C-alpha cells in the first residue's frame, strides 16, 4: 500500500513547512532515514529504495517529497547545518566549535556522513562537491572574522586569523576521523578547546593532581 499523497496545488508548495504539519513530519522522518542511509553507505552506495523502506514508503511515495537522490542529499546537509546554527546560536565561533565537537560525540551518524561526503566529493561531479567546498569557505570566513575582531591581524600565537581558521577547521575534520575509529581515545571537545587556546596564546590549564 503506497503512502503517496495527492499533489498539492502550486501555491501550497511554498508553505508546506507551516501549513502541512503531517507532510512536515513525514519530511523530517525521510531526512532522518536518509541521513542514516547516507552515513552507512555513502552517497554512491545509498538508494532511494533503501531510504523509502526505512520509513515505510514506496519509492514513488518518497519521490513525492524529494525529486531525486541529489535533492535528498542536499536537504539532509542543509538541515544538519540549520540545526547546528540554531543550537549554537549566540556563542562566539570558537566557543561554538567546542560546542559542536561536544554535540558530535552524541551523533556518530552525522560525523560519519560528513567524513564520507568530504572524501567522496573529491571524485568526479559528486553532488556534494560544491556544497562541501562552499561550506568550508563559510566556516573559515566566519572563524577568521571572529578571530580578527578579537585579536586584529595577528593572534598572540603569531598566526593570522585566516591561518588559525584553516587550522581549526582542519583539526575538527581530523579529530572526527580519529574519533570514528577510536572514540574512547579521542576527546574531541577537549582537543578542539586546547588548540583554540594555543592559537590564541592562552596559558594551558594546570595539570590535575
MDAnalysis code that builds the backbone (N, CA, C; Angstrom):
import MDAnalysis as mda
import numpy as np

u = mda.Universe.empty(627, n_residues=209, atom_resindex=np.repeat(np.arange(209), 3), trajectory=True)
u.add_TopologyAttr("name", ["N", "CA", "C"] * 209)
u.add_TopologyAttr("resid", np.arange(1, 210))
u.add_TopologyAttr("resname", ["UNK", "UNK", "UNK", "UNK", "UNK", "UNK", "UNK", "UNK", "UNK", "UNK", "UNK", "UNK", "UNK", "UNK", "UNK", "UNK", "UNK", "UNK", "UNK", "UNK", "UNK", "UNK", "UNK", "UNK", "UNK", "UNK", "UNK", "UNK", "UNK", "UNK", "UNK", "UNK", "UNK", "UNK", "UNK", "UNK", "UNK", "UNK", "UNK", "UNK", "UNK", "UNK", "UNK", "UNK", "UNK", "UNK", "UNK", "UNK", "UNK", "UNK", "UNK", "UNK", "UNK", "UNK", "UNK", "UNK", "UNK", "UNK", "UNK", "UNK", "UNK", "UNK", "UNK", "UNK", "UNK", "UNK", "UNK", "UNK", "UNK", "UNK", "UNK", "UNK", "UNK", "UNK", "UNK", "UNK", "UNK", "UNK", "UNK", "UNK", "UNK", "UNK", "UNK", "UNK", "UNK", "UNK", "UNK", "UNK", "UNK", "UNK", "UNK", "UNK", "UNK", "UNK", "UNK", "UNK", "UNK", "UNK", "UNK", "UNK", "UNK", "UNK", "UNK", "UNK", "UNK", "UNK", "UNK", "UNK", "UNK", "UNK", "UNK", "UNK", "UNK", "UNK", "UNK", "UNK", "UNK", "UNK", "UNK", "UNK", "UNK", "UNK", "UNK", "UNK", "UNK", "UNK", "UNK", "UNK", "UNK", "UNK", "UNK", "UNK", "UNK", "UNK", "UNK", "UNK", "UNK", "UNK", "UNK", "UNK", "UNK", "UNK", "UNK", "UNK", "UNK", "UNK", "UNK", "UNK", "UNK", "UNK", "UNK", "UNK", "UNK", "UNK", "UNK", "UNK", "UNK", "UNK", "UNK", "UNK", "UNK", "UNK", "UNK", "UNK", "UNK", "UNK", "UNK", "UNK", "UNK", "UNK", "UNK", "UNK", "UNK", "UNK", "UNK", "UNK", "UNK", "UNK", "UNK", "UNK", "UNK", "UNK", "UNK", "UNK", "UNK", "UNK", "UNK", "UNK", "UNK", "UNK", "UNK", "UNK", "UNK", "UNK", "UNK", "UNK", "UNK", "UNK", "UNK", "UNK", "UNK", "UNK", "UNK", "UNK", "UNK", "UNK", "UNK", "UNK", "UNK"])
u.atoms.positions = np.array([
    [0.854, -1.202, 0.000],
    [0.000, 0.000, 0.000],
    [0.879, 1.236, 0.000],
    [0.699, 2.132, -0.913],
    [1.526, 3.333, -1.035],
    [0.983, 4.436, -0.151],
    [1.932, 5.259, 0.386],
    [1.536, 6.419, 1.163],
    [1.571, 7.678, 0.325],
    [1.529, 7.508, -0.992],
    [1.521, 8.665, -1.898],
    [0.341, 9.568, -1.579],
    [0.610, 10.852, -1.438],
    [-0.447, 11.815, -1.163],
    [-0.776, 12.577, -2.440],
    [-1.978, 13.119, -2.540],
    [-2.310, 13.925, -3.714],
    [-1.349, 15.089, -3.848],
    [-0.980, 15.391, -5.075],
    [-0.064, 16.513, -5.307],
    [-0.744, 17.825, -4.945],
    [-0.111, 18.634, -4.061],
    [-0.748, 19.892, -3.649],
    [-0.700, 20.898, -4.775],
    [-1.580, 21.891, -4.755],
    [-1.530, 22.938, -5.771],
    [-0.240, 23.720, -5.653],
    [0.217, 24.349, -6.746],
    [1.492, 25.067, -6.718],
    [1.592, 26.086, -5.603],
    [0.493, 26.784, -5.292],
    [0.564, 27.832, -4.283],
    [0.794, 27.265, -2.890],
    [0.571, 25.970, -2.704],
    [0.756, 25.372, -1.387],
    [2.173, 24.885, -1.161],
    [2.961, 24.738, -2.206],
    [4.286, 24.160, -2.076],
    [5.190, 25.007, -1.199],
    [5.097, 26.308, -1.290],
    [5.986, 27.173, -0.530],
    [5.659, 27.228, 0.944],
    [4.463, 26.755, 1.353],
    [4.119, 26.853, 2.766],
    [3.980, 25.478, 3.413],
    [4.614, 24.461, 2.771],
    [4.448, 23.108, 3.288],
    [4.873, 22.993, 4.738],
    [6.002, 23.678, 5.125],
    [6.508, 23.541, 6.478],
    [5.517, 24.017, 7.525],
    [4.766, 25.095, 7.240],
    [3.853, 25.647, 8.238],
    [2.425, 25.162, 8.039],
    [2.014, 25.004, 6.805],
    [0.608, 24.713, 6.543],
    [0.282, 23.247, 6.458],
    [1.318, 22.366, 6.411],
    [1.066, 20.945, 6.265],
    [1.882, 20.183, 7.301],
    [1.453, 20.208, 8.597],
    [2.256, 19.579, 9.646],
    [2.486, 18.094, 9.408],
    [1.496, 17.370, 8.839],
    [1.679, 15.942, 8.582],
    [2.774, 15.727, 7.547],
    [2.763, 16.535, 6.500],
    [3.794, 16.426, 5.478],
    [5.156, 16.820, 6.035],
    [5.165, 17.805, 6.935],
    [6.418, 18.221, 7.546],
    [6.994, 17.105, 8.392],
    [6.146, 16.433, 9.159],
    [6.626, 15.304, 9.966],
    [7.173, 14.205, 9.078],
    [6.479, 13.906, 7.996],
    [6.942, 12.868, 7.088],
    [8.265, 13.272, 6.454],
    [8.387, 14.532, 6.084],
    [9.639, 15.021, 5.503],
    [10.799, 14.849, 6.489],
    [10.547, 15.192, 7.768],
    [11.596, 15.034, 8.777],
    [11.975, 13.567, 8.949],
    [10.991, 12.676, 8.913],
    [11.277, 11.246, 9.012],
    [12.144, 10.780, 7.851],
    [11.833, 11.274, 6.658],
    [12.619, 10.905, 5.478],
    [14.051, 11.411, 5.610],
    [14.209, 12.639, 6.075],
    [15.551, 13.199, 6.224],
    [16.352, 12.432, 7.269],
    [15.722, 12.027, 8.362],
    [16.416, 11.222, 9.367],
    [16.844, 9.877, 8.768],
    [15.946, 9.262, 8.019],
    [16.262, 7.981, 7.402],
    [17.363, 8.127, 6.353],
    [17.305, 9.201, 5.588],
    [18.322, 9.434, 4.561],
    [19.683, 9.675, 5.189],
    [19.718, 10.429, 6.286],
    [20.988, 10.667, 6.972],
    [21.608, 9.341, 7.390],
    [20.786, 8.454, 7.974],
    [21.301, 7.155, 8.402],
    [21.786, 6.331, 7.210],
    [21.037, 6.348, 6.127],
    [21.401, 5.559, 4.943],
    [22.675, 6.102, 4.295],
    [22.770, 7.421, 4.131],
    [23.971, 8.011, 3.542],
    [25.181, 7.774, 4.438],
    [24.978, 7.845, 5.763],
    [26.091, 7.647, 6.688],
    [26.614, 6.215, 6.623],
    [25.727, 5.257, 6.405],
    [26.140, 3.857, 6.336],
    [26.740, 3.492, 4.984],
    [26.187, 4.051, 3.916],
    [26.547, 3.581, 2.573],
    [27.233, 4.629, 1.705],
    [27.316, 5.891, 2.174],
    [27.803, 6.946, 1.309],
    [26.755, 7.287, 0.262],
    [27.018, 8.348, -0.501],
    [26.029, 8.744, -1.499],
    [25.907, 7.715, -2.606],
    [27.039, 7.219, -3.092],
    [27.011, 6.295, -4.224],
    [26.342, 4.978, -3.861],
    [26.585, 4.494, -2.634],
    [26.028, 3.206, -2.249],
    [24.596, 3.259, -1.767],
    [24.125, 4.435, -1.377],
    [22.755, 4.562, -0.875],
    [21.765, 4.545, -2.038],
    [20.540, 4.163, -1.727],
    [19.492, 4.158, -2.753],
    [18.217, 4.762, -2.185],
    [17.430, 5.339, -3.070],
    [16.146, 5.878, -2.641],
    [15.239, 4.777, -2.115],
    [15.339, 3.602, -2.723],
    [14.506, 2.483, -2.272],
    [14.826, 2.122, -0.827],
    [16.115, 2.143, -0.463],
    [16.505, 1.810, 0.903],
    [16.011, 2.870, 1.880],
    [16.104, 4.143, 1.490],
    [15.585, 5.214, 2.347],
    [14.080, 5.051, 2.516],
    [13.386, 4.775, 1.430],
    [11.929, 4.619, 1.495],
    [11.537, 3.485, 2.428],
    [12.280, 2.363, 2.368],
    [11.959, 1.225, 3.234],
    [12.094, 1.588, 4.706],
    [13.043, 2.444, 5.038],
    [13.255, 2.815, 6.432],
    [12.052, 3.553, 7.022],
    [11.276, 4.210, 6.190],
    [10.131, 4.982, 6.693],
    [8.802, 4.392, 6.226],
    [8.821, 3.198, 5.666],
    [7.583, 2.546, 5.266],
    [6.894, 3.167, 4.075],
    [7.674, 3.770, 3.167],
    [7.129, 4.366, 1.960],
    [7.533, 3.542, 0.741],
    [6.767, 3.667, -0.319],
    [7.235, 3.206, -1.608],
    [8.242, 4.221, -2.144],
    [9.044, 3.812, -3.121],
    [9.977, 4.767, -3.705],
    [9.229, 5.909, -4.365],
    [8.104, 5.617, -4.985],
    [7.308, 6.671, -5.609],
    [6.769, 7.629, -4.558],
    [6.405, 7.096, -3.379],
    [5.936, 7.951, -2.307],
    [7.022, 8.885, -1.814],
    [8.257, 8.383, -1.756],
    [9.379, 9.235, -1.357],
    [9.619, 10.339, -2.381],
    [9.485, 9.986, -3.663],
    [9.701, 10.978, -4.725],
    [8.645, 12.079, -4.703],
    [7.549, 11.842, -4.029],
    [6.545, 12.898, -3.855],
    [7.113, 14.034, -3.004],
    [8.029, 13.697, -2.092],
    [8.609, 14.693, -1.196],
    [9.929, 15.250, -1.715],
    [10.710, 14.423, -2.395],
    [12.013, 14.831, -2.933],
    [12.149, 14.290, -4.353],
    [12.552, 15.124, -5.295],
    [12.553, 14.699, -6.702],
    [13.654, 13.718, -7.067],
    [14.643, 13.515, -6.209],
    [15.716, 12.593, -6.547],
    [16.720, 12.490, -5.421],
    [17.723, 11.612, -5.603],
    [18.698, 11.361, -4.542],
    [19.565, 12.581, -4.272],
    [19.928, 13.331, -5.313],
    [20.758, 14.514, -5.105],
    [20.016, 15.557, -4.270],
    [18.755, 15.787, -4.579],
    [17.956, 16.756, -3.814],
    [17.824, 16.313, -2.368],
    [17.680, 15.010, -2.154],
    [17.563, 14.480, -0.804],
    [18.863, 14.691, -0.030],
    [19.988, 14.449, -0.672],
    [21.280, 14.647, -0.016],
    [21.470, 16.102, 0.401],
    [21.217, 17.021, -0.505],
    [21.395, 18.436, -0.192],
    [20.457, 18.862, 0.938],
    [19.239, 18.328, 0.962],
    [18.298, 18.656, 2.035],
    [18.806, 18.137, 3.380],
    [19.407, 16.951, 3.381],
    [19.979, 16.399, 4.614],
    [21.102, 17.296, 5.122],
    [21.990, 17.712, 4.228],
    [23.119, 18.552, 4.628],
    [22.649, 19.913, 5.135],
    [21.697, 20.506, 4.417],
    [21.187, 21.817, 4.825],
    [20.493, 21.734, 6.179],
    [19.743, 20.672, 6.418],
    [19.051, 20.517, 7.698],
    [20.047, 20.361, 8.835],
    [21.114, 19.606, 8.587],
    [22.139, 19.441, 9.615],
    [22.734, 20.791, 10.013],
    [23.058, 21.618, 9.030],
    [23.636, 22.925, 9.326],
    [22.636, 23.833, 10.032],
    [21.370, 23.779, 9.629],
    [20.346, 24.607, 10.267],
    [20.199, 24.255, 11.744],
    [20.215, 22.955, 12.047],
    [20.087, 22.520, 13.444],
    [21.285, 22.987, 14.253],
    [22.487, 22.847, 13.695],
    [23.691, 23.277, 14.413],
    [23.666, 24.775, 14.692],
    [23.309, 25.566, 13.688],
    [23.260, 27.017, 13.870],
    [22.243, 27.383, 14.939],
    [21.088, 26.737, 14.908],
    [20.047, 27.040, 15.890],
    [20.498, 26.669, 17.305],
    [21.118, 25.500, 17.454],
    [21.509, 25.033, 18.775],
    [22.670, 25.835, 19.356],
    [23.557, 26.339, 18.498],
    [24.758, 27.031, 18.976],
    [24.676, 28.534, 18.804],
    [23.498, 29.030, 18.464],
    [23.326, 30.460, 18.228],
    [23.646, 31.249, 19.494],
    [24.375, 32.351, 19.325],
    [24.706, 33.206, 20.455],
    [26.090, 32.975, 21.006],
    [26.723, 31.844, 20.652],
    [28.087, 31.594, 21.086],
    [29.058, 32.225, 20.103],
    [30.231, 32.595, 20.572],
    [31.283, 33.002, 19.659],
    [31.693, 31.817, 18.807],
    [32.298, 32.087, 17.660],
    [32.609, 30.997, 16.742],
    [33.542, 29.954, 17.350],
    [34.560, 30.397, 18.109],
    [35.472, 29.415, 18.684],
    [34.783, 28.605, 19.779],
    [33.942, 29.249, 20.589],
    [33.160, 28.508, 21.578],
    [32.174, 27.574, 20.884],
    [31.639, 28.016, 19.767],
    [30.706, 27.181, 19.020],
    [31.403, 25.927, 18.485],
    [32.688, 26.041, 18.118],
    [33.421, 24.867, 17.652],
    [33.517, 23.813, 18.747],
    [33.831, 24.251, 19.954],
    [33.901, 23.302, 21.063],
    [32.526, 22.697, 21.337],
    [31.482, 23.541, 21.281],
    [30.125, 23.033, 21.459],
    [29.736, 22.059, 20.380],
    [30.161, 22.341, 19.147],
    [29.856, 21.443, 18.044],
    [30.569, 20.107, 18.221],
    [31.816, 20.148, 18.663],
    [32.548, 18.909, 18.915],
    [31.845, 18.070, 19.975],
    [31.334, 18.742, 21.005],
    [30.606, 18.026, 22.058],
    [29.326, 17.403, 21.501],
    [28.586, 18.158, 20.688],
    [27.365, 17.622, 20.077],
    [27.673, 16.415, 19.203],
    [28.785, 16.492, 18.473],
    [29.107, 15.421, 17.544],
    [29.439, 14.106, 18.239],
    [29.878, 14.167, 19.482],
    [30.142, 12.923, 20.203],
    [28.858, 12.154, 20.483],
    [27.723, 12.830, 20.358],
    [26.436, 12.174, 20.600],
    [25.710, 11.798, 19.313],
    [26.340, 12.040, 18.154],
    [25.678, 11.718, 16.883],
    [26.717, 11.222, 15.866],
    [27.211, 10.017, 16.089],
    [28.242, 9.483, 15.189],
    [27.780, 9.364, 13.743],
    [26.472, 9.206, 13.525],
    [25.990, 9.080, 12.148],
    [26.213, 10.370, 11.368],
    [26.098, 11.521, 12.035],
    [26.345, 12.802, 11.370],
    [27.828, 12.961, 11.051],
    [28.673, 12.586, 12.011],
    [30.122, 12.670, 11.797],
    [30.537, 11.746, 10.654],
    [29.976, 10.550, 10.636],
    [30.314, 9.590, 9.571],
    [29.870, 10.116, 8.209],
    [28.674, 10.686, 8.148],
    [28.184, 11.227, 6.875],
    [29.095, 12.356, 6.393],
    [29.453, 13.269, 7.269],
    [30.331, 14.377, 6.887],
    [31.663, 13.846, 6.362],
    [32.222, 12.866, 7.048],
    [33.524, 12.318, 6.656],
    [33.444, 11.627, 5.305],
    [32.414, 10.831, 5.102],
    [32.250, 10.123, 3.829],
    [32.068, 11.098, 2.668],
    [31.192, 12.082, 2.866],
    [30.892, 13.002, 1.767],
    [32.069, 13.916, 1.455],
    [32.840, 14.274, 2.482],
    [34.017, 15.103, 2.243],
    [35.001, 14.370, 1.334],
    [35.151, 13.065, 1.561],
    [36.055, 12.274, 0.711],
    [35.433, 12.006, -0.655],
    [34.171, 11.600, -0.679],
    [33.508, 11.300, -1.951],
    [33.434, 12.527, -2.857],
    [33.291, 13.696, -2.236],
    [33.120, 14.920, -3.015],
    [34.328, 15.284, -3.859],
    [35.463, 14.646, -3.598],
    [36.672, 14.918, -4.377],
    [36.683, 14.197, -5.715],
    [35.752, 13.292, -5.923],
    [35.762, 12.485, -7.142],
    [34.675, 12.934, -8.104],
    [35.048, 13.165, -9.341],
    [34.081, 13.431, -10.402],
    [33.168, 14.604, -10.103],
    [31.926, 14.451, -10.535],
    [30.934, 15.523, -10.357],
    [29.968, 15.162, -9.236],
    [30.498, 14.789, -8.101],
    [29.683, 14.400, -6.951],
    [28.762, 15.552, -6.555],
    [27.496, 15.272, -6.247],
    [26.550, 16.355, -5.939],
    [26.882, 17.125, -4.672],
    [27.715, 16.554, -3.794],
    [28.065, 17.264, -2.569],
    [29.299, 18.148, -2.731],
    [29.983, 18.063, -3.867],
    [31.256, 18.777, -4.030],
    [31.114, 20.277, -3.790],
    [30.186, 20.904, -4.493],
    [30.009, 22.350, -4.360],
    [29.573, 22.717, -2.944],
    [28.694, 21.910, -2.362],
    [28.208, 22.184, -1.015],
    [29.349, 22.125, -0.014],
    [30.174, 21.077, -0.084],
    [31.286, 20.925, 0.856],
    [32.293, 22.053, 0.678],
    [32.635, 22.375, -0.565],
    [33.589, 23.450, -0.823],
    [33.080, 24.780, -0.274],
    [31.813, 25.093, -0.543],
    [31.249, 26.357, -0.075],
    [31.125, 26.386, 1.441],
    [30.797, 25.237, 2.032],
    [30.679, 25.179, 3.492],
    [32.030, 25.423, 4.147],
    [33.093, 24.819, 3.615],
    [34.430, 25.074, 4.154],
    [34.753, 26.566, 4.098],
    [34.442, 27.181, 2.972],
    [34.725, 28.607, 2.820],
    [33.947, 29.436, 3.844],
    [32.675, 29.088, 4.054],
    [31.858, 29.835, 5.024],
    [32.397, 29.672, 6.443],
    [32.755, 28.439, 6.790],
    [33.265, 28.179, 8.138],
    [34.564, 28.936, 8.375],
    [35.487, 28.877, 7.417],
    [36.759, 29.583, 7.577],
    [36.541, 31.095, 7.662],
    [35.655, 31.613, 6.826],
    [35.398, 33.059, 6.833],
    [34.811, 33.515, 8.169],
    [33.853, 32.748, 8.709],
    [33.248, 33.124, 9.994],
    [34.273, 33.090, 11.113],
    [35.077, 32.027, 11.150],
    [36.096, 31.917, 12.187],
    [37.116, 33.047, 12.080],
    [37.588, 33.305, 10.862],
    [38.582, 34.356, 10.662],
    [38.018, 35.717, 11.066],
    [36.755, 35.972, 10.728],
    [36.125, 37.248, 11.089],
    [36.083, 37.412, 12.608],
    [35.680, 36.350, 13.318],
    [35.600, 36.417, 14.772],
    [36.980, 36.616, 15.392],
    [37.960, 35.872, 14.904],
    [39.314, 35.988, 15.452],
    [39.928, 37.351, 15.148],
    [39.646, 37.893, 13.964],
    [40.188, 39.211, 13.598],
    [39.560, 40.302, 14.470],
    [38.277, 40.180, 14.748],
    [37.610, 41.162, 15.604],
    [38.171, 41.136, 17.021],
    [38.600, 39.965, 17.464],
    [39.103, 39.820, 18.829],
    [40.590, 40.160, 18.948],
    [41.380, 39.810, 17.918],
    [42.833, 39.908, 18.037],
    [43.488, 40.823, 17.009],
    [42.745, 41.322, 16.037],
    [43.369, 42.103, 14.978],
    [43.978, 41.188, 13.921],
    [45.041, 41.655, 13.280],
    [45.612, 40.910, 12.153],
    [46.539, 39.781, 12.572],
    [46.884, 39.701, 13.852],
    [47.723, 38.617, 14.349],
    [47.214, 38.136, 15.699],
    [47.118, 36.816, 15.866],
    [46.799, 36.261, 17.161],
    [48.062, 36.273, 18.020],
    [47.939, 36.166, 19.336],
    [49.127, 36.115, 20.183],
    [50.104, 35.015, 19.795],
    [49.614, 33.943, 19.205],
    [50.483, 32.854, 18.768],
    [51.318, 33.238, 17.550],
    [50.964, 34.331, 16.875],
    [51.637, 34.738, 15.649],
    [50.890, 34.369, 14.388],
    [49.878, 33.502, 14.503],
    [49.087, 33.102, 13.337],
    [48.155, 34.227, 12.920],
    [47.891, 34.334, 11.622],
    [46.874, 35.270, 11.159],
    [45.500, 34.661, 11.399],
    [44.452, 35.464, 11.438],
    [43.104, 34.907, 11.601],
    [42.761, 33.875, 10.523],
    [43.190, 34.113, 9.284],
    [42.899, 33.146, 8.219],
    [43.627, 31.832, 8.461],
    [44.887, 31.908, 8.899],
    [45.640, 30.683, 9.190],
    [45.006, 29.914, 10.348],
    [44.655, 30.636, 11.402],
    [44.052, 29.985, 12.562],
    [42.717, 29.342, 12.202],
    [41.927, 30.019, 11.372],
    [40.633, 29.467, 10.955],
    [40.812, 28.177, 10.173],
    [41.801, 28.159, 9.265],
    [42.052, 26.949, 8.484],
    [42.547, 25.812, 9.375],
    [43.404, 26.126, 10.354],
    [43.911, 25.103, 11.264],
    [42.795, 24.533, 12.138],
    [41.927, 25.384, 12.646],
    [40.819, 24.903, 13.476],
    [39.868, 24.024, 12.665],
    [39.592, 24.424, 11.437],
    [38.712, 23.631, 10.574],
    [39.341, 22.277, 10.259],
    [40.636, 22.286, 9.964],
    [41.336, 21.025, 9.680],
    [41.359, 20.133, 10.915],
    [41.568, 20.730, 12.073],
    [41.603, 19.947, 13.309],
    [40.264, 19.274, 13.568],
    [39.177, 19.994, 13.335],
    [37.854, 19.405, 13.528],
    [37.684, 18.165, 12.677],
    [38.024, 18.263, 11.390],
    [37.851, 17.119, 10.498],
    [38.776, 15.964, 10.874],
    [40.037, 16.290, 11.177],
    [40.982, 15.234, 11.530],
    [40.614, 14.531, 12.823],
    [40.170, 15.293, 13.810],
    [39.765, 14.689, 15.073],
    [38.519, 13.826, 14.903],
    [37.600, 14.274, 14.051],
    [36.397, 13.477, 13.813],
    [36.743, 12.127, 13.202],
    [37.686, 12.127, 12.264],
    [38.086, 10.868, 11.635],
    [38.722, 9.938, 12.661],
    [39.624, 10.468, 13.497],
    [40.247, 9.637, 14.526],
    [39.209, 9.135, 15.524],
    [38.253, 10.006, 15.875],
    [37.227, 9.629, 16.837],
    [36.338, 8.505, 16.313],
    [36.028, 8.538, 15.021],
    [35.209, 7.471, 14.448],
    [35.893, 6.113, 14.592],
    [37.212, 6.101, 14.454],
    [37.952, 4.844, 14.592],
    [38.115, 4.422, 16.050],
    [38.288, 5.386, 16.948],
    [38.579, 5.045, 18.345],
    [38.000, 6.104, 19.271],
    [36.682, 6.099, 19.464],
    [36.038, 7.166, 20.238],
    [36.486, 7.236, 21.691],
    [36.945, 6.124, 22.245],
    [37.353, 6.133, 23.648],
    [38.707, 6.803, 23.864],
    [39.476, 6.972, 22.794],
    [40.827, 7.518, 22.927],
    [40.952, 8.967, 22.468],
    [39.918, 9.507, 21.855],
    [39.994, 10.860, 21.297],
    [38.890, 11.720, 21.911],
    [39.285, 12.698, 22.698],
    [38.345, 13.625, 23.339],
    [38.235, 14.864, 22.449],
    [37.297, 14.849, 21.527],
    [37.203, 15.944, 20.563],
    [36.988, 17.310, 21.210],
    [36.035, 17.489, 22.111],
    [35.830, 18.835, 22.677],
    [37.077, 19.356, 23.394],
    [37.743, 18.484, 24.158],
    [38.925, 18.915, 24.901],
    [40.044, 19.331, 23.957],
    [40.267, 18.562, 22.902],
    [41.364, 18.855, 21.988],
    [41.078, 20.092, 21.132],
    [39.820, 20.276, 20.729],
    [39.471, 21.495, 19.998],
    [39.672, 22.715, 20.891],
    [39.254, 22.609, 22.146],
    [39.461, 23.714, 23.074],
    [40.937, 23.994, 23.310],
    [41.752, 22.925, 23.400],
    [43.188, 23.099, 23.602],
    [43.825, 23.830, 22.423],
    [43.480, 23.405, 21.196],
    [44.049, 24.066, 20.019],
    [43.614, 25.529, 19.954],
    [42.369, 25.799, 20.295],
    [41.889, 27.181, 20.309],
    [42.709, 28.026, 21.274],
    [42.968, 27.483, 22.469],
    [43.763, 28.216, 23.453],
    [45.186, 28.442, 22.960],
    [45.780, 27.430, 22.326],
    [47.148, 27.564, 21.826],
    [47.222, 28.670, 20.775],
    [46.274, 28.668, 19.841],
    [46.289, 29.662, 18.780],
    [46.052, 31.073, 19.318],
    [45.291, 31.170, 20.384],
    [45.011, 32.482, 20.966],
    [46.064, 32.898, 21.982],
    [47.050, 32.031, 22.222],
    [48.116, 32.375, 23.143],
    [47.732, 32.280, 24.596],
    [46.651, 31.559, 24.902],
    [46.215, 31.425, 26.277],
    [47.084, 30.409, 27.004],
    [47.415, 30.648, 28.271],
    [48.221, 29.672, 29.018],
    [47.425, 28.393, 29.241],
    [48.085, 27.237, 29.186],
    [47.368, 25.976, 29.393],
    [46.872, 25.852, 30.820],
    [45.786, 25.128, 30.997],
    [45.285, 24.869, 32.338],
    [46.293, 24.011, 33.092],
    [46.438, 24.236, 34.385],
    [47.363, 23.382, 35.139],
    [46.891, 21.940, 35.142],
    [47.854, 21.032, 35.052],
    [47.520, 19.613, 35.019],
    [46.920, 19.199, 36.363],
    [45.862, 18.382, 36.343],
    [45.255, 17.947, 37.602],
    [46.208, 17.038, 38.365],
    [46.143, 17.123, 39.672],
    [46.987, 16.279, 40.527],
    [46.159, 15.104, 41.048],
])
